[in-house]
């Protein structure tokens, strides 16, 4: 977990507002991820409210981390499936290969963001020197 999340106790559940607060994402975004199948609520209350677990929170943090790197919803789903596969069998060779591919993609996307940030910093400095 990072500095924007509050730890929840094992076995503790939360509603969508709690998940939104813990992740810094909007409830609308969380509902969207539910609707597209990335993060369906673990269960629902008798009144139909979404109920999330610590595992759901961890999955949402993975999704949140992938978004600024430009991964598509489909790629996010593939990575989550890969993580699930490796949780069940840490030595799965196909899962390991897919994870390595995602790591390589994330590094390349991060490098591109760093380059763009460097260019933005240079642009701002140039403007300030005029």
PEQUI-V676249 format. One line per field, one symbol per residue. phi: phi as a letter, one per 30 degrees, with the letter a starting at -180 (. if undefined). psi: psi as a letter, one per 20 degrees, with the letter a starting at -180 (. if undefined). Layout:
phi->???
psi->???
This chain:
phi->.cdcccdcdeidcbceddddddcicdddddddddddidbdeeabdedjddbcceddedddddedddeddiddedddddddddddddddaecedddddddedddddddddddddddddddddddddddddd
psi->qaijqpqqqpiqrqrhhgggghijqqhggggghghjjhmqqgrqrhjjqppqrgggggghhgghhhgiijqrhghgggggggggghhhnhjohgggggggghgggggghghgggghgghggggggghhi.
